[in-house]
Amino acid sequence: MICKNTHAVLSVLLLLCSTVHAQEQAKYRVTYDCDAQIVTGKTNTYRWTLDIGETTAVFYNKNYRLYSRELAEAKANGTSTALMDQLPVIGQKYFPKNDLQIVIGTPEKGKYSYYKQLLTSGLKYEDALPSIEWQLTDSTKTICEYECKQAVGSVYGRTWTVWYSTELPLNYGPYILNGLPGLIMAAKDSDGLFDFKAVGIENAPEDALVSAYEEDRHQKCTRKRFLEIRSDSEGMSQDQLVNRILNQNSSGEKVIVYTVQGTDAKIDAKVEVPKYNHLDKE
């Protein structure tokens, strides 16, 4: 961890240039814990990673990447029956996980690329990085040994109260929160559904790249279309949801859609379609 007494290492970083380099090497890694109600009424603590390079940064959930890699190995090395037996075990090993990825500064400066899976399809879109009108306050507190100042701002329908440190001159934060004169160390939305707090700041591993995981598995669309698909999917009944997932499978193989409890969603009449909360409300 980069502690208070070594923060000077960061004080000379990030002379931002106008040219964006694809998949540049990460210099710094920030780890956040987020208490989140992604499913209404159920709070879980997700661990998020923010890898920062000279011109770009990527925000992702490490548990999902580990889960995806182990699942791919299981698919390559075992039978379909063995995979079905391993699926709940692997899923629980990396619980909770989230496949959201956001790359800031791509495909060019001032934009971001958003990656998310809906049903069984990986989707991605590019959009302009929102300019947040922050209201600065006089409140201060210490997080990870750094003195932080408070600011309040809104983006995509949510109002966030954040704490940032000017001792860490990094124009980033969790999610797409940005635009303050220092790294955002904590952020909480006004509905109390998402509560981020930095728990570690360190130099990134030498092999860490600022890039999306399995980028080529995501189909490109617009943000508007992404939100339409997400809204339509969440408005389905249980049977409609399962049927849509099954219809997306084009390999001809038998597919079983499992519930969180590990039962067959097609025949489990007790399954309810959950109500989801998202970092963006609009």
C-alpha positions in Angstrom: 0.0 0.0 0.0 1.1 3.5 -0.7 0.9 5.0 2.8 0.7 8.6 3.8 4.5 9.0 4.3 5.2 7.7 0.7 2.5 9.7 -1.1 5.2 12.0 -2.6 5.9 9.2 -5.1 2.5 10.2 -6.6 3.0 13.9 -6.5 5.0 13.9 -9.7 2.8 11.6 -11.7 0.4 12.0 -14.6 1.7 14.7 -17.0 -1.3 13.9 -19.2 -0.5 13.9 -22.9 -3.0 14.3 -25.7 -2.3 10.9 -27.3 -4.0 7.9 -25.8 -2.1 4.6 -26.0 -4.2 1.5 -26.2 -3.6 -1.0 -23.4 -0.9 1.0 -21.7 0.8 -0.3 -18.6 -0.9 0.6 -15.3 1.1 2.6 -12.9 -1.2 2.6 -9.8 -3.8 0.3 -8.4 -6.6 1.5 -6.1 -8.8 -1.0 -4.3 -12.3 -0.1 -3.2 -14.9 -2.0 -1.2 -18.4 -1.2 -2.1 -21.5 -2.1 0.1 -24.1 -2.4 -2.7 -27.7 -3.4 -3.1 -27.5 -4.5 -6.7 -30.5 -6.6 -6.0 -33.0 -4.7 -3.9 -33.0 -5.7 -0.3 -29.8 -7.7 -0.5 -26.5 -5.9 0.5 -23.2 -7.5 -0.5 -19.7 -6.1 -0.4 -18.0 -6.0 -3.8 -14.3 -5.4 -4.2 -13.5 -3.2 -7.1 -10.1 -2.4 -8.7 -9.1 0.8 -10.4 -5.9 0.5 -12.4 -4.5 3.8 -13.5 -2.0 4.5 -16.3 -0.6 7.8 -17.7 -3.7 8.6 -19.9 -6.3 5.9 -19.2 -7.7 3.9 -16.3 -9.9 0.8 -16.0 -12.5 0.0 -13.3 -13.3 -3.7 -12.8 -14.2 -6.4 -10.4 -11.3 -8.8 -10.0 -13.6 -11.6 -8.7 -15.4 -11.7 -12.1 -12.1 -12.0 -14.0 -10.9 -14.9 -11.8 -14.3 -16.6 -12.0 -14.3 -16.3 -15.8 -10.8 -17.7 -16.2 -11.5 -20.7 -13.9 -14.8 -21.4 -15.7 -13.1 -21.3 -19.1 -10.5 -23.8 -17.8 -13.2 -26.1 -16.5 -15.0 -25.9 -19.8 -11.8 -26.8 -21.7 -10.8 -29.7 -19.4 -14.1 -31.4 -18.4 -17.4 -32.8 -19.7 -20.7 -31.0 -19.7 -21.8 -33.0 -16.7 -18.7 -32.2 -14.8 -19.0 -28.6 -15.6 -22.6 -28.5 -14.3 -21.3 -29.9 -11.0 -18.5 -27.4 -10.8 -20.5 -24.4 -11.8 -22.1 -23.7 -8.3 -18.7 -24.3 -6.6 -16.8 -21.9 -8.8 -19.6 -19.4 -8.6 -19.6 -19.5 -4.7 -15.8 -19.3 -4.7 -15.8 -15.9 -6.3 -19.0 -14.5 -4.7 -19.9 -11.7 -5.0 -18.8 -10.9 -8.5 -19.8 -8.3 -11.2 -18.9 -8.3 -14.9 -19.0 -4.5 -15.3 -15.9 -2.9 -16.8 -15.3 0.7 -17.6 -12.2 2.0 -19.4 -11.7 5.8 -19.0 -10.0 7.7 -21.7 -10.8 5.4 -24.6 -11.2 5.3 -27.5 -9.9 8.9 -27.0 -9.4 11.4 -24.2 -12.6 12.6 -22.8 -14.5 9.4 -23.5 -15.1 6.1 -21.8 -15.9 2.6 -22.9 -18.5 0.6 -20.9 -18.6 -3.2 -20.9 -21.5 -5.2 -19.4 -23.3 -8.5 -20.0 -27.0 -8.6 -20.5 -28.6 -12.0 -20.3 -26.0 -14.1 -22.2 -24.6 -11.3 -24.5 -21.7 -9.1 -23.7 -22.3 -5.6 -24.8 -20.1 -2.5 -25.0 -20.7 1.2 -25.8 -18.6 4.3 -26.0 -19.7 7.7 -24.8 -18.4 11.1 -23.7 -17.2 11.2 -20.1 -19.8 13.2 -18.2 -18.8 16.6 -16.8 -19.9 16.6 -13.2 -20.7 20.0 -11.6 -19.2 19.4 -8.1 -20.3 21.4 -5.1 -17.3 21.6 -2.8 -17.8 21.8 1.0 -15.5 22.5 3.9 -15.9 19.1 5.5 -12.8 16.9 5.8 -11.9 13.5 7.1 -9.1 11.0 6.9 -9.2 7.9 4.7 -6.3 5.5 4.3 -4.1 8.1 6.1 -4.9 10.8 3.6 -6.8 14.0 4.4 -9.8 14.2 2.2 -12.3 16.9 1.3 -16.0 16.5 0.5 -17.8 17.3 -2.7 -21.4 16.6 -3.9 -22.4 16.0 -7.6 -24.9 14.3 -9.8 -24.4 12.0 -12.8 -26.8 9.8 -14.7 -29.6 10.4 -12.2 -27.7 9.7 -9.0 -26.4 12.2 -6.5 -23.1 11.3 -5.0 -21.3 12.6 -1.9 -17.6 11.9 -2.3 -14.3 12.4 -0.5 -11.2 13.2 -2.5 -7.6 13.8 -1.6 -5.5 16.5 -3.2 -2.4 14.7 -1.9 -3.1 12.1 -4.7 -3.3 14.2 -7.9 -5.3 11.6 -9.9 -8.4 12.7 -11.7 -10.3 9.4 -11.2 -12.6 7.6 -8.8 -14.8 4.6 -8.7 -17.3 4.1 -11.5 -17.1 7.1 -13.8 -16.8 9.7 -11.0 -14.1 12.2 -12.0 -13.3 15.8 -12.4 -11.9 16.7 -8.9 -8.4 17.9 -8.1 -7.5 14.6 -6.5 -8.3 10.9 -6.3 -11.8 10.1 -5.0 -11.3 7.9 -2.0 -15.0 7.3 -1.0 -18.4 7.8 -2.7 -21.9 7.2 -1.5 -25.1 7.8 -3.4 -28.1 9.7 -1.9 -30.3 6.6 -2.0 -27.8 4.6 0.2 -27.6 1.8 -2.4 -23.9 2.1 -3.2 -21.1 3.0 -0.7 -17.5 2.9 -2.0 -14.5 3.3 0.2 -10.8 3.0 -0.7 -9.1 0.2 1.2 -5.7 0.1 -0.6 -3.5 2.2 -2.9 -0.3 0.8 -4.3 2.0 0.6 -7.3 0.4 -1.7 -10.0 2.0 -5.0 -10.8 4.5 -4.8 -13.7 2.2 -6.9 -15.9 -1.0 -4.9 -15.3 -2.5 -3.3 -18.4 -5.2 -0.8 -18.6 -7.6 -2.8 -20.7 -11.0 -4.6 -20.7 -11.1 -8.3 -20.1 -12.3 -10.4 -23.1 -13.0 -7.2 -25.1 -13.7 -9.1 -28.3 -16.6 -11.0 -26.7 -18.6 -7.8 -26.4 -20.8 -6.5 -29.2 -20.8 -2.8 -29.8 -24.0 -0.8 -29.5 -25.0 2.8 -28.4 -25.6 3.7 -24.8 -29.2 4.4 -25.7 -29.7 0.9 -27.1 -27.9 -0.6 -24.2 -30.3 1.0 -21.7 -33.3 -0.1 -23.8 -32.1 -3.7 -23.8 -31.4 -3.6 -20.1 -34.9 -2.1 -19.4 -36.7 -4.6 -21.6 -34.8 -7.5 -20.0 -35.6 -6.5 -16.4 -39.3 -6.0 -17.2 -39.7 -9.7 -18.2 -41.5 -12.4 -16.2 -39.6 -15.4 -15.0 -40.7 -17.6 -17.9 -40.0 -14.8 -20.5 -36.5 -14.2 -19.0 -35.6 -17.9 -19.1 -37.0 -18.4 -22.6 -35.0 -15.4 -23.9 -31.8 -16.7 -22.5 -32.4 -20.1 -24.0 -33.3 -18.6 -27.4 -30.0 -16.7 -27.4 -28.2 -20.0 -27.5 -27.3 -20.9 -31.1 -25.0 -23.9 -30.6 -27.8 -26.4 -30.5 -26.6 -27.7 -27.1 -29.0 -28.3 -24.2 -28.9 -25.3 -21.8 -30.1 -25.2 -18.3 -30.5 -21.8 -16.7 -29.7 -22.0 -13.0 -31.1 -19.9 -10.2 -28.9 -18.5 -7.4 -29.8 -21.5 -5.3 -28.6 -23.9 -8.1 -32.0 -25.1 -9.2 -33.3 -25.3 -12.7 -35.0 -21.9 -13.3 -37.3 -23.4 -15.9 -39.1 -25.7 -13.5 -38.6 -23.8 -10.2 -41.9 -21.9 -9.7 -40.6 -20.1 -6.7 -38.0 -18.1 -8.5 -38.8 -14.4 -8.7 -37.3 -11.9 -11.2 -35.3 -9.6 -8.9 -35.4 -5.8 -9.1 -31.9 -4.5 -9.9 -30.3 -1.2 -9.0 -27.6 0.3 -11.2 -24.9 2.8 -10.8 -26.6 4.8 -13.5 -30.4 5.5 -13.2 -30.8 7.0 -16.6 
